[in-house]
Amino acid sequence: MEEVAKIITLYVGRAVEILAAVIVGIAVVKTIITYSASLKRIGPSISKEAIRIEFGGSVAVALELLLGADVLATAVAPSWTDIGKLAAIAVLRTALNYFLEKELKHMYSKSPQ
């Protein structure tokens, strides 16, 4: 039974990692298209701050998903080494996400709505 749980959590974790990569990939493509359009003055005028806010929001979601995937990867019968690695990764990703959210809130509060 434990082996089945390991397999399921590994597959779900990998699926979440892929989802995070897809989100970042889509955000990159969308950012490039939006930025290019703003440089060529095609379509509505969008500020660079608004583009950064939108991209940053996608990166924040991807970071949260990746943290969840890391938790899943060590959820079933972890060793102390696995727990230590997860703790380090969790601290780094949480710090990145915290400061990203803080910057996004600051940018959002000063950008024209």
Secondary structure, DSSP 8 states (H G I E B T S, - for coil): -HHHHHHHHHHHHHHHHHHHHHHHHHHHHHHHHHHHHHHHT-SS---HHHHHHHHHHHHHHHHHHHHHHHHHHTSSS--HHHHHHHHHHHHHHHHHHHHHHHHHHHHHHHS--
